[in-house]
Amino acid sequence: MKKLSPTKFKAWYTGLILGFLLGFAIFLISGFIFMSLNPERLALGIILLGIGFICLVLSWIIIAYGRKRMIGINQEIMDERFEKQCQTEDSLSVVWYLKQDTTLIQQGDKVIMTKEKLVVDTHSFIWKDILDIKTKNDENGWHMVLSFQDHFELFLPLFDLIIRLAEHYSGQKLDDQSMQVDYQEHQTFHQSIKVWGINKTLILQKFLFVFLSLSLGVGIALVIGLSFDNQDNGLSIGVIIANLIAIPLILIGFPKYFRDSQKFHYFLNKNAIGYAKGKKYMMVPFDIIESISYDDEKLYLNLTHLDDYGHPIILYIPMDRYLHERLNEHLAEYDIDKDVIRL
């Protein structure tokens, strides 16, 4: 197996392990069935069990034999694809955008990369004419951007093969600093998230949703069943209709209805504070909070916004034993200039 190409090795390695494990399960179950249901075929059951354990041992041997190569197999496959592409120079099926300044000029789904040039549809670019290669985030997400004269920019997906080919042919390295900065900001944001306080109202609402869905189905089944002269036939039809109503409600309606619900009452991140009760929740950015005050029962958020009558908007969050302390720690940790005043 070591002489196989990376792609074939991965396919054979995965296929043999799964095949032997499946064989182990099939022979094991078959062996026990023969031994328990038909004592006269005890010998056959033992043979099947033995074959099953042989399959298990063979799967362990293959795992141990190919494990070291399998750890780096994805990189080998990438290298194989890169070398093959450099030799064949076939067209690549990737979505691209060509822009001038911010205006979209053309887009397509085929790219040709050769040693001499880069071709997208009717546009052909020479590698040496590339000013720089960088990452940029637009309405379609992060892309690798090749910049040319006259403010032309070619947006390509951030696929490993595309990046390696562009760097190889152009002799330039991809400048991904902007993407790294954005990634770091996302990491910092996710690390800043704090949640606590189980949303018990939400749990109750979920229970009631399931209960009412099942009750609706049972009620319809009873109404239909009692309306027939033959109640057995009526109940059978009613149960079928009840299932057709209750099951879609639970499997489809439940996830959609509770899709955006929050599992916790309180949540903080570096940009905002939030509170949820049941399905309802609010997120208030610190940027629009003028001041914060509290008493024994509530935390008051005095906003910079005004209502329709020109009065300052004040939102409140019920106090719990952790909110005041954790909010103060959070404000200090992320240098948020907001004082929390006791009323």
C-alpha positions in Angstrom: 0.0 0.0 0.0 2.9 2.4 0.5 3.5 2.5 -3.2 0.0 3.6 -4.0 -0.7 7.3 -4.9 -2.0 9.4 -2.0 -5.6 9.4 -3.4 -5.7 5.6 -3.9 -4.0 5.0 -0.5 -6.6 7.0 1.3 -9.5 5.2 -0.6 -8.0 1.7 0.1 -7.1 2.4 3.7 -10.5 3.8 4.6 -12.4 1.1 2.5 -10.5 -1.8 4.0 -10.9 -0.6 7.6 -14.6 0.0 7.2 -15.1 -3.2 5.3 -13.4 -5.3 7.9 -15.3 -3.6 10.7 -18.5 -4.1 8.9 -17.6 -7.8 8.4 -16.8 -8.0 12.1 -20.3 -6.7 13.0 -22.0 -9.0 10.5 -20.2 -12.2 11.5 -20.5 -11.4 15.2 -24.2 -10.9 15.0 -24.7 -13.9 12.7 -22.6 -16.1 15.0 -24.7 -15.2 18.1 -27.9 -15.8 16.2 -26.9 -19.3 15.0 -25.7 -20.2 18.5 -28.8 -19.0 20.3 -31.6 -20.0 17.9 -30.2 -23.2 16.5 -28.1 -25.2 19.0 -27.5 -27.9 16.2 -25.4 -25.3 14.4 -23.3 -24.3 17.3 -20.1 -25.1 15.4 -21.1 -22.8 12.5 -21.9 -20.0 15.0 -18.4 -20.4 16.6 -16.8 -20.3 13.1 -18.7 -17.1 12.2 -17.6 -15.6 15.5 -14.0 -16.5 14.8 -14.2 -15.0 11.3 -15.6 -11.8 12.9 -12.7 -11.5 15.3 -10.3 -12.1 12.5 -11.8 -9.2 10.6 -11.4 -7.1 13.8 -7.7 -8.0 14.1 -7.1 -7.3 10.4 -8.7 -3.8 10.8 -6.3 -3.1 13.7 -3.3 -4.3 11.7 -4.3 -2.0 8.8 -4.8 1.0 11.1 -1.4 0.4 12.7 0.3 -0.2 9.3 -1.0 2.9 7.6 -1.6 5.3 10.5 1.7 7.3 10.1 1.1 8.0 6.4 -2.6 8.7 6.9 -1.8 11.5 9.3 -0.3 13.6 6.5 -2.3 12.2 3.6 -4.2 15.4 3.0 -1.0 17.3 2.4 0.2 14.5 0.0 -3.1 14.7 -1.9 -2.6 18.5 -2.2 0.9 18.0 -3.5 -0.2 15.4 -6.0 -3.0 17.7 -7.3 -0.5 20.6 -7.6 2.1 18.6 -9.6 -0.6 17.1 -11.8 -2.1 20.5 -12.5 1.3 22.0 -13.4 1.8 19.2 -15.9 -1.7 19.2 -17.5 -2.6 22.9 -17.2 -6.3 21.9 -17.4 -9.0 24.4 -16.8 -10.2 24.7 -13.1 -13.8 24.9 -12.1 -13.8 27.8 -9.7 -16.0 30.9 -9.4 -14.2 34.2 -10.1 -15.1 37.9 -10.3 -13.3 40.6 -12.3 -13.8 44.1 -10.9 -12.5 47.5 -11.8 -12.4 49.6 -8.6 -15.7 48.4 -7.1 -17.6 47.8 -10.3 -18.2 44.2 -11.3 -17.0 43.7 -14.9 -17.5 40.0 -15.4 -17.8 36.7 -13.6 -17.5 33.1 -14.5 -16.7 29.5 -13.2 -13.7 28.5 -15.3 -10.0 29.5 -14.8 -7.0 28.4 -16.9 -3.5 28.8 -15.3 -0.5 28.1 -17.4 3.2 29.1 -17.0 2.7 32.1 -19.3 -0.7 33.5 -18.4 -3.9 33.4 -16.5 -7.1 33.2 -18.6 -10.7 33.9 -17.4 -13.2 33.8 -20.2 -12.1 36.4 -22.8 -9.6 38.1 -20.4 -6.0 37.0 -20.4 -3.4 38.3 -17.9 0.4 37.8 -17.9 1.8 36.7 -14.5 4.5 39.4 -14.5 1.8 42.1 -14.8 0.4 41.3 -11.3 1.1 44.1 -8.9 0.3 42.1 -5.8 -1.6 39.2 -4.4 -3.6 39.8 -1.2 -6.7 38.7 0.6 -9.9 40.9 0.6 -13.3 40.6 2.1 -16.3 41.7 0.1 -20.0 40.9 -0.1 -19.1 37.3 -1.1 -16.7 36.7 1.7 -12.9 36.3 1.7 -11.1 35.9 -1.6 -7.6 35.9 -3.0 -7.3 39.1 -5.1 -4.8 39.6 -8.0 -4.3 43.3 -8.6 -3.4 44.7 -12.1 -3.0 48.1 -13.6 -5.9 50.4 -14.3 -7.4 49.2 -10.9 -8.4 45.8 -12.3 -8.8 43.1 -9.6 -9.4 39.4 -10.1 -11.2 37.7 -7.2 -10.4 34.0 -6.8 -11.5 31.5 -4.1 -9.0 30.8 -1.2 -8.4 27.2 -2.3 -5.1 25.7 -1.5 -4.5 24.6 -5.1 -5.4 28.0 -6.5 -3.2 29.8 -4.0 -0.2 27.5 -4.7 -0.5 27.9 -8.5 -0.8 31.7 -8.3 2.3 31.9 -6.0 4.2 29.4 -8.2 3.6 31.1 -11.5 3.8 34.7 -10.4 6.7 34.3 -8.0 4.8 36.4 -5.4 3.6 35.4 -1.9 0.0 35.8 -0.8 -0.3 38.7 1.6 -3.0 37.5 4.0 -2.4 40.0 6.8 -5.8 41.6 6.5 -7.5 38.1 6.8 -5.3 37.2 9.8 -6.3 40.5 11.5 -9.9 39.7 10.9 -9.5 36.2 12.1 -7.8 37.4 15.3 -10.7 39.9 15.9 -13.1 37.0 15.5 -11.1 34.9 18.0 -11.0 37.8 20.5 -14.8 38.2 20.0 -15.6 34.6 20.6 -13.3 34.5 23.7 -15.1 37.5 25.1 -18.5 35.7 25.1 -19.8 34.9 28.6 -23.2 33.2 29.2 -25.0 32.0 32.3 -28.5 31.4 33.8 -30.5 28.6 32.1 -33.5 30.0 30.2 -36.1 28.0 32.0 -39.0 29.8 30.3 -37.6 28.6 27.0 -37.5 25.0 28.3 -41.2 25.4 29.3 -42.2 26.8 25.9 -40.5 23.9 24.2 -42.3 21.4 26.3 -45.6 23.1 25.7 -45.0 23.2 22.0 -44.4 19.4 21.9 -47.3 18.8 24.3 -49.7 20.9 22.2 -48.6 19.3 19.0 -49.2 15.8 20.4 -52.5 16.9 22.0 -53.7 18.3 18.7 -52.9 15.0 16.9 -54.6 13.0 19.7 -57.6 15.3 19.7 -58.1 15.0 15.9 -57.7 11.2 16.1 -60.4 11.0 18.7 -62.8 13.3 16.8 -62.3 11.3 13.6 -62.5 8.0 15.4 -65.8 8.8 17.2 -67.4 10.2 14.0 -67.3 6.8 12.3 -69.8 4.0 12.9 -67.0 1.5 13.1 -64.8 3.2 15.7 -61.9 0.8 15.1 -61.6 1.9 11.5 -62.2 5.5 12.6 -59.5 5.4 15.2 -57.0 3.8 12.7 -57.7 6.6 10.2 -57.5 9.2 13.0 -54.1 7.9 14.2 -52.7 8.2 10.7 -54.0 11.7 10.3 -52.8 12.6 13.8 -49.3 11.4 12.9 -49.3 13.4 9.7 -50.1 16.5 11.7 -48.0 16.0 14.9 -44.8 14.6 13.4 -44.3 17.5 10.9 -45.1 20.0 13.6 -42.4 18.5 15.9 -39.7 17.7 13.3 -40.2 20.8 11.1 -42.1 23.4 13.0 -40.2 23.0 16.3 -36.7 23.8 14.9 -38.0 26.7 12.9 -40.0 28.2 15.7 -37.1 28.0 18.2 -34.3 28.6 15.7 -33.1 31.9 17.1 -33.8 31.3 20.7 -31.2 31.6 23.4 -30.5 28.9 26.0 -29.2 31.3 28.6 -30.7 34.3 30.3 -27.5 36.5 30.3 -24.8 37.0 27.8 -21.9 39.4 27.4 -19.3 39.9 24.6 -16.8 42.7 24.0 -19.4 44.7 22.0 -22.7 44.2 23.8 -24.8 42.9 26.7 -27.9 40.8 26.3 -30.8 39.2 28.1 -33.3 36.5 27.1 -36.5 35.2 28.5 -38.3 32.5 26.6 -38.1 33.1 22.9 -37.6 36.8 23.2 -34.1 38.3 23.7 -32.3 41.6 23.2 -28.7 42.5 22.5 -27.7 46.1 23.4 -24.3 47.4 22.0 -22.2 49.2 24.5 -21.8 52.0 21.9 -25.4 53.1 22.3 -25.4 52.9 26.1 -25.1 56.3 27.7 -24.9 55.1 31.3 -25.6 52.0 33.4 -27.3 52.0 36.8 -28.8 49.4 39.1 -30.8 48.6 42.2 -31.6 45.4 44.0 -34.0 44.2 41.3 -32.9 45.6 38.0 -30.0 46.8 35.9 -30.9 49.9 33.9 -29.4 50.7 30.5 -29.8 54.3 29.6 -29.4 54.6 25.9 -28.3 57.5 23.7 -31.4 57.0 21.5 -34.6 58.8 22.1 -38.2 57.6 21.7 -40.9 59.2 19.5 -41.6 61.8 22.2 -38.0 62.8 22.6 -37.5 61.0 25.9 -34.4 58.9 26.6 -34.9 55.2 26.1 -34.2 53.1 29.2 -34.0 49.3 29.0 -33.7 47.1 32.1 -32.4 43.6 32.8 -33.5 41.7 35.9 -30.6 41.4 38.4 -29.2 38.1 39.6 -26.3 37.4 42.0 -23.7 37.3 39.2 -24.7 40.1 36.9 -23.2 43.1 38.7 -19.8 41.4 39.4 -19.4 39.9 36.0 -20.4 43.1 34.2 -17.8 45.1 36.2 -15.1 42.5 35.4 -16.1 42.5 31.7 -16.0 46.3 31.4 -12.6 46.4 33.0 -11.2 43.5 30.9 -12.2 45.0 27.5 -11.6 48.7 28.5 -15.2 49.7 28.0 -15.6 53.1 29.5 -18.9 52.7 31.3 -19.6 53.4 35.0 -22.0 51.2 36.8 -23.8 53.4 39.4 -25.8 52.2 42.4 -29.2 53.9 42.8 
